[in-house]
Amino acid sequence: MTSSLQLGINAAKAGRMQEALEFLKDAIIEEPQNAEVWVWIAAIIDDMDKQAIFLEKALEIDPHNIPAQRGLAYLEKRRRDEASVKDDHLSDYTQPISPFPPSGGRKKPPVPRRWPEISGDELDGLAQPVPQEISRNIPPDDEDTQEASKLTPFEISLLGVIALVFCIIGLLAASALFNFELPLGFLQGERSPLVSEPPYPGVFLYENEIFFDIQQHQGLPTQEVGIPTSSQTTPLVVLWGAQANRDQMKLIYETGAYIPIRGEEHKNGIVLIQPGQDLLPGLYCFQQLNQEDPLEDAAYWCFKIDLLPPNE
C-alpha cells in the first residue's frame, strides 16, 4: 500500500498542490518523526513563517537533513534581502523539491508547471534521506563559512618580509649585547677585498690592491726592515701558506696592549685578518709563540700605522 507521503510526492510532481497538501497532512499523522514529510510540506506552501516552523521541525528530527538546512538558509537570506526576485521559491534551495507555483490569494487560478530541469526519477532519488555518515562530512551551506577570509599571496609575502626583518633586528641586537660579529657581508653585497692572490706564500699587508711583504722576526724586531706602513685605521693582513697560524696569533700594540682581531677563511687557503677596532698611529706586531718549545723566542710580524698621507 502506497504511503500518504509518497501519494503527496506524486501529486506534487503532477502539479496538484492542494491534493498533495492533503496527503502530506495525513503523512504528518502517520509518520510524525519522518523529516522528509516536514520538508515536502514546507516546499509546497508559501507562508514563510510556517515554512520555517516545518523546516526547523525537520532538523529537530534529523539535524543532518541537507534539504532542510538549505531551505532555512534561503529563508534567512530572503528575509535579509528585500530586493529578492518575485518568483524565487524556497523549493529552489531545499532540493529535492523543484519550483512550485504559489498557491491561494490570486484572482486567476495558478497554472501547473512542468518539470523541465529535474526528471521524476531524479527527484525520487534526491528525496531519499541522506545517510548520516555522509551528511556528517558535508559542511553547512552557510554564507559566512563560504566567505571566510583567506590570505592573498601578497599578504603572505608581506608577512614573510616582516618576519625576516624582525629576525635580522634580533640578530643585530644580540650581536651588540653579547659583542660578537655577524657575517653580514652577503646582505651588504660585499665582494672579496682581494682583486688577486698573493704573489707567493707569506704574510702581507694589503693596501691599494698591493701586497706589502711583512717579514717574520724571531723575537722583537730591532730594525724596520720588512715592516710596512699602513694609512688605514683597520688595515687588512693576508696570510697564505706561511708559518703564521691565525688561531695562535695575537696582535700587540707598542704599549703592550692586546688588540682584538677577527679572521676570515678565504678561498685557496688564504686567511684575511683585521683588527677588531680602529688602530692608533704606532707600531703593531702579530705575536705567535712556539708551541713545541716555549723557551724559544716567539715569531713576530710587524707593521706601522701612519694616518698622515705621504709627502705631507
C-alpha positions as CSV (number, residue, x, y, z in Angstrom):
1,M,0.0,0.0,0.0
2,T,1.3,3.4,-1.0
3,S,2.1,5.7,1.9
4,S,0.5,9.2,2.3
5,L,4.0,10.7,1.9
6,Q,4.5,9.0,-1.5
7,L,1.0,10.0,-2.6
8,G,1.7,13.6,-1.7
9,I,5.0,13.5,-3.6
10,N,3.3,12.1,-6.7
11,A,0.6,14.7,-6.5
12,A,3.2,17.5,-6.1
13,K,5.0,16.2,-9.2
14,A,1.8,16.3,-11.1
15,G,1.2,19.9,-10.1
16,R,-1.8,19.1,-7.9
17,M,-0.7,21.2,-4.9
18,Q,-4.0,21.1,-2.9
19,E,-4.2,17.3,-3.2
20,A,-0.5,17.0,-2.3
21,L,-1.1,19.1,0.8
22,E,-4.0,16.9,2.0
23,F,-1.9,13.7,1.5
24,L,1.1,15.3,3.4
25,K,-1.2,16.3,6.3
26,D,-2.1,12.7,6.6
27,A,1.6,11.8,6.4
28,I,2.3,14.0,9.4
29,I,-0.2,11.9,11.4
30,E,1.2,8.6,10.1
31,E,4.9,9.5,10.2
32,P,5.4,12.4,12.6
33,Q,9.1,11.5,13.1
34,N,9.9,11.4,9.3
35,A,11.9,14.6,8.5
36,E,11.1,14.2,4.8
37,V,7.4,14.8,5.5
38,W,8.1,18.2,7.0
39,V,10.5,19.1,4.2
40,W,8.0,18.3,1.5
41,I,5.1,20.1,3.1
42,A,7.3,23.2,3.7
43,A,8.1,23.2,0.0
44,I,4.6,23.4,-1.3
45,I,3.2,26.2,0.9
46,D,4.0,29.9,0.5
47,D,3.8,31.1,4.1
48,M,7.4,31.8,5.1
49,D,6.7,31.6,8.9
50,K,5.1,28.2,8.5
51,Q,7.9,27.1,6.2
52,A,10.4,28.0,8.9
53,I,8.5,26.1,11.5
54,F,8.2,22.9,9.4
55,L,11.9,23.0,8.4
56,E,13.0,23.5,12.0
57,K,10.8,20.5,12.9
58,A,12.6,18.5,10.2
59,L,16.0,19.5,11.6
60,E,14.8,18.7,15.1
61,I,14.2,15.1,13.9
62,D,17.2,14.9,11.6
63,P,19.9,17.6,12.3
64,H,21.8,16.5,9.2
65,N,19.0,16.8,6.7
66,I,20.5,18.8,3.8
67,P,17.3,20.0,2.1
68,A,16.0,21.4,5.5
69,Q,19.4,23.2,6.1
70,R,19.3,24.7,2.6
71,G,15.7,25.8,3.0
72,L,16.3,27.6,6.3
73,A,19.4,29.3,4.8
74,Y,17.2,30.5,1.9
75,L,14.5,31.9,4.2
76,E,17.1,33.8,6.3
77,K,18.6,35.2,3.2
78,R,15.2,36.2,1.8
79,R,14.3,38.0,5.0
80,R,17.5,40.0,4.8
81,D,17.2,40.7,1.1
82,E,14.1,42.9,0.5
83,A,15.0,43.1,-3.2
84,S,14.7,39.3,-3.8
85,V,13.3,38.1,-7.1
86,K,9.5,37.9,-7.0
87,D,9.2,34.4,-8.4
88,D,12.1,33.0,-6.2
89,H,10.8,30.0,-4.2
90,L,12.0,28.0,-1.2
91,S,11.9,24.8,-3.3
92,D,14.8,26.2,-5.5
93,Y,17.0,25.8,-2.4
94,T,15.6,22.9,-0.4
95,Q,16.1,20.3,-3.2
96,P,14.9,17.7,-3.9
97,I,11.8,19.8,-4.3
98,S,11.7,21.8,-7.6
99,P,9.9,25.1,-8.0
100,F,6.2,25.0,-7.5
101,P,3.6,27.8,-8.3
102,P,2.4,29.9,-5.4
103,S,-1.0,28.9,-4.1
104,G,-4.0,30.9,-2.9
105,G,-4.8,34.6,-2.8
106,R,-4.9,35.1,-6.6
107,K,-7.7,36.1,-8.9
108,K,-6.6,33.7,-11.6
109,P,-6.1,30.1,-10.8
110,P,-2.4,29.0,-10.8
111,V,-1.2,27.2,-13.9
112,P,0.5,23.9,-13.1
113,R,4.2,24.0,-14.1
114,R,6.2,21.3,-15.8
115,W,9.4,19.9,-14.6
116,P,11.9,20.6,-17.4
117,E,15.0,20.7,-15.1
118,I,14.7,17.5,-13.0
119,S,13.0,14.3,-14.1
120,G,10.7,12.3,-11.8
121,D,13.3,9.6,-11.3
122,E,16.0,12.1,-10.4
123,L,13.6,13.7,-8.0
124,D,12.8,10.4,-6.3
125,G,16.5,9.8,-5.9
126,L,17.1,13.2,-4.4
127,A,14.2,12.7,-2.0
128,Q,15.8,9.8,-0.2
129,P,17.2,10.5,3.2
130,V,21.0,11.3,3.2
131,P,23.0,8.7,5.2
132,Q,24.3,10.2,8.4
133,E,27.9,9.0,7.7
134,I,27.8,11.1,4.5
135,S,25.9,14.1,5.9
136,R,28.4,14.5,8.8
137,N,31.1,15.2,6.2
138,I,29.0,17.8,4.4
139,P,29.7,21.3,5.8
140,P,26.7,23.6,6.4
141,D,25.8,25.7,3.4
142,D,26.5,28.9,5.4
143,E,27.4,32.1,3.6
144,D,29.6,33.2,6.5
145,T,31.6,30.0,6.2
146,Q,31.9,30.2,2.4
147,E,33.1,33.8,2.7
148,A,35.8,33.1,5.3
149,S,38.8,35.2,4.7
150,K,41.9,33.8,3.1
151,L,45.3,35.4,2.9
152,T,46.3,36.5,-0.6
153,P,49.8,35.7,-1.9
154,F,50.8,39.4,-1.4
155,E,49.7,39.3,2.2
156,I,51.7,36.0,2.8
157,S,54.8,37.6,1.2
158,L,54.4,40.7,3.3
159,L,54.2,38.7,6.5
160,G,57.3,36.8,5.4
161,V,59.2,40.0,4.8
162,I,58.1,41.4,8.2
163,A,59.2,38.2,10.0
164,L,62.6,38.4,8.2
165,V,63.1,42.0,9.3
166,F,62.4,41.1,12.9
167,C,64.8,38.2,12.8
168,I,67.6,40.5,11.5
169,I,66.8,43.1,14.1
170,G,67.0,40.4,16.8
171,L,70.4,39.2,15.5
172,L,71.8,42.7,15.4
173,A,70.6,43.3,18.9
174,A,72.1,40.1,20.1
175,S,75.4,40.8,18.5
176,A,75.5,44.2,20.2
177,L,74.5,42.8,23.6
178,F,76.9,39.8,23.5
179,N,79.7,41.5,21.5
180,F,80.1,39.1,18.6
181,E,80.4,39.8,14.8
182,L,77.8,38.8,12.3
183,P,78.7,37.5,8.8
184,L,76.6,40.2,7.1
185,G,78.7,40.6,4.0
186,F,76.2,38.7,1.9
187,L,73.4,41.2,3.0
188,Q,75.5,44.2,2.0
189,G,76.5,42.7,-1.3
190,E,80.2,42.8,-0.4
191,R,82.7,41.2,-2.7
192,S,86.1,39.8,-1.8
193,P,88.5,42.7,-0.8
194,L,91.3,40.9,-2.8
195,V,91.5,41.5,-6.5
196,S,94.2,38.8,-6.9
197,E,96.0,36.2,-4.9
198,P,99.4,37.0,-3.1
199,P,102.4,36.6,-5.4
200,Y,104.0,34.0,-3.1
201,P,103.4,32.4,0.3
202,G,103.8,34.6,3.3
203,V,102.3,37.4,5.4
204,F,101.3,40.6,3.7
205,L,99.8,44.0,4.4
206,Y,97.2,44.5,1.6
207,E,96.5,48.1,0.7
208,N,95.5,49.9,-2.6
209,E,95.4,46.5,-4.3
210,I,99.1,45.9,-3.5
211,F,100.7,43.2,-1.3
212,F,103.4,44.5,1.0
213,D,105.5,41.8,2.5
214,I,105.6,41.6,6.3
215,Q,108.9,39.9,7.3
216,Q,109.0,37.3,10.0
217,H,111.2,38.1,13.0
218,Q,112.3,35.8,15.8
219,G,111.9,38.0,18.8
220,L,111.0,41.7,18.7
221,P,112.4,43.4,15.6
222,T,115.4,45.7,16.2
223,Q,115.2,47.3,12.8
224,E,112.5,48.5,10.5
225,V,113.4,46.1,7.6
226,G,110.3,44.2,6.5
227,I,107.9,46.4,8.5
228,P,105.4,48.1,6.0
229,T,103.3,51.1,6.9
230,S,99.6,51.5,6.5
231,S,97.5,54.6,6.3
232,Q,94.3,52.8,7.3
233,T,92.9,52.5,10.8
234,T,91.8,48.9,10.2
235,P,94.4,47.5,7.9
236,L,93.9,44.2,6.1
237,V,96.6,41.5,6.7
238,V,96.7,38.4,4.4
239,L,98.2,35.0,5.4
240,W,98.9,32.5,2.7
241,G,101.0,29.3,3.1
242,A,103.1,30.8,5.8
243,Q,104.2,29.5,9.2
244,A,101.8,32.0,10.8
245,N,98.7,30.4,12.4
246,R,95.6,32.6,12.8
247,D,94.4,30.7,15.9
248,Q,97.8,31.2,17.7
249,M,98.5,34.8,16.7
250,K,97.9,37.8,19.0
251,L,98.1,41.5,17.9
252,I,100.1,43.7,20.3
253,Y,100.4,47.5,20.3
254,E,103.7,49.1,21.1
255,T,102.5,50.0,24.6
256,G,101.9,46.2,25.3
257,A,98.1,46.4,24.9
258,Y,96.5,43.5,23.2
259,I,94.2,44.4,20.3
260,P,91.3,42.1,19.4
261,I,91.4,40.7,15.8
262,R,89.0,38.8,13.6
263,G,89.8,36.4,10.8
264,E,88.0,35.0,7.8
265,E,88.9,31.9,5.8
266,H,89.1,32.8,2.1
267,K,89.4,30.6,-0.9
268,N,92.5,28.6,-1.7
269,G,93.6,28.6,1.9
270,I,94.0,32.4,2.2
271,V,93.2,33.9,5.6
272,L,92.2,37.6,6.0
273,I,92.8,39.3,9.3
274,Q,91.7,42.7,10.5
275,P,91.8,44.4,13.9
276,G,88.5,44.5,15.8
277,Q,88.9,48.2,16.5
278,D,90.3,51.3,14.9
279,L,94.1,51.5,15.4
280,L,96.1,54.5,16.6
281,P,99.3,55.5,15.0
282,G,102.3,53.5,16.1
283,L,103.9,50.0,15.8
284,Y,101.8,46.8,15.9
285,C,103.1,43.2,15.9
286,F,101.4,39.9,15.5
287,Q,102.9,37.5,18.1
288,Q,103.0,33.7,17.7
289,L,104.5,31.6,20.5
290,N,106.4,28.4,19.7
291,Q,104.1,25.7,20.8
292,E,106.8,23.0,20.7
293,D,109.5,24.9,22.6
294,P,108.0,27.7,24.8
295,L,111.6,28.8,25.7
296,E,112.3,29.8,22.1
297,D,111.7,33.3,21.0
298,A,108.2,34.0,19.6
299,A,107.7,34.9,16.0
300,Y,106.7,38.4,15.2
301,W,105.2,40.1,12.1
302,C,105.0,43.8,12.5
303,F,103.6,46.8,10.7
304,K,103.1,50.5,11.4
305,I,100.1,52.8,11.3
306,D,100.7,56.3,10.0
307,L,97.5,58.2,9.3
308,L,99.1,61.2,7.7
309,P,99.1,61.0,3.9
310,P,102.6,60.6,2.3
311,N,104.5,63.8,1.4
312,E,102.6,65.9,3.9
